């Protein structure tokens, strides 16, 4: 599969994850999110940046939803629950968020 982005075919897996993480850019993330009817807000970017930092700066770690809840609670200075994250990424904050963040597909079961 591939995504047509600015006249270039960006290769993806059968499930829509980037085949080459180095193809990722913020503009491509906006495009991928729009394909899933998501308009990225600052809250989305907080999650995307957290997921990317964890993956690239922490040995390929791909946090589950519980870890994202904890990190966003700290980042946003309030208690965040899973509902708030699923409002941002309805198909699963860790998996859909990871896809938009340009990360490989996580192989763990469940998001929590």
C-alpha angles and dihedrals in degrees: 000000000000143000120233103226122171091334094311127107109231110199118234137177121255088268095052102259118136113265089210115036090202088068088071122110134158090254091052089048090054089049093048091047091049089053086060093045094254123134107202116237130182088270091055090050091051089058094042092049092047092051092047093047091049092049100043100032100035107051099273095311113170107194120219123228093270090057091047090051090053094045094047092046087057094042095046096039095233140080110280122194131198091259091064091052094047089052087061098040106019096183093057127308094229097044103033090036090050091050092052088044089059096245127143117264112277115238097203119111119245128003099247 
